[in-house]
Amino acid sequence: MRRLILLFLLFFGVTFSGCGYHHLQGVGSPARGLDGIHVRIFANKSYRAGLETVVTQSLIDEYALHSGGNAVAEGAARLVLSGTVLSYTVDPVSYTAADRVAGYRAALKIAATLTERQTGKIVWKGEVSGNRDFPASPDIALQQNRESAAIAEISRRLAEQLHEKMQEDF
């Protein structure tokens, strides 16, 4: 019985001990130079109202995710991210046998600039674009919900792309 208890304790001791190493993003080298960032509300040059809010929130979420929630007020920020929604389009991409639209493609293009707050020096500048297909529906409310979901997904992906591209320079 004593051997069984000893084996049991040895098994759990080895299984749950580990070496103690773990990576804490945002500690030591916070987001590889992208710590202390403030995201300004993007401008919107597209015809679709509200896109700037969705894009800005996606960017805030992306930077909070990768910096341990280190989104900061503009006065305390080391870097400021600003930008513009350049375009938004929705085009039919598939049709039924009765020649009705079966699916749409939403496309979004944004430009962003990362600057040092105190000096005004541009650290990074670029554009990203993305698209997402979504099914058509005869129900207008369902159609709008699907389009909104597509916009949210595109915005999330664009935020990821921007974050990755900006990190390449750090």
C-alpha positions, -999 to +999 in steps of 0.1 A: +000+000+000+029+023+008+044+017-026+011+026-043+009+059-024+045+066-031+040+059-069+009+080-068+027+110-052+057+106-075+034+105-106+016+137-096+048+154-085+064+148-119+033+156-139+024+189-123+059+203-115+074+214-148+104+236-152+087+268-142+093+286-175+064+303-190+060+332-214+041+362-201+034+385-230+036+421-219+061+414-192+098+421-198+094+429-235+058+442-239+045+434-273+080+440-289+079+478-287+042+483-291+035+490-254+017+521-243-003+526-275-034+547-279-059+540-307-077+571-320-111+567-336-106+562-373-120+585-399-146+571-423-145+579-460-169+551-470-206+554-475-214+529-446-219+547-413-204+532-382-175+514-398-150+536-380-164+524-347-161+487-356-126+490-370-114+511-340-128+487-315-112+457-333-079+475-331-082+483-294-092+447-288-062+434-308-037+456-290-052+448-256-049+411-264-012+413-272-001+438-246-020+424-216-047+450-218-023+479-220-045+503-240-038+537-226-052+572-227-036+594-253-018+616-228+000+586-213+007+568-246+041+565-261+026+557-295-006+568-312-024+547-339-047+567-362-062+560-396-090+560-421-116+536-434-108+542-471-135+521-488-163+496-482-181+477-509-207+450-511-210+431-544-229+400-554-207+370-560-231+341-566-265+336-580-293+310-579-307+292-609-335+318-609-309+346-613-313+359-577-283+368-556-273+339-534-242+355-518-224+388-514-188+398-507-180+426-483-146+443-488-130+468-465-098+488-470-081+509-442-050+531-439-032+535-406-004+555-392+016+548-361+033+579-346+053+587-316+031+610-295+058+633-281+078+638-313+051+633-340+076+611-359+058+585-381+070+551-370+048+530-394+024+538-422+004+515-445-028+501-458-045+468-454-076+453-470-098+423-466-130+407-476-156+382-465-184+364-483-218+361-467-251+345-478-280+365-491-314+363-474-349+375-484-353+386-448-339+422-446-330+420-409-312+387-413-294+401-444-282+431-423-271+409-395-250+388-418-234+419-433-227+432-399-211+399-389-190+400-421-178+435-413-169+425-377-149+395-390-131+416-417-123+443-390-109+416-367-087+402-394-075+437-405-066+445-369-045+413-367-028+422-400-020+457-389-006+445-356+016+419-374+029+444-399+037+470-373+056+444-352+078+436-381+095+470-377+102+466-340 
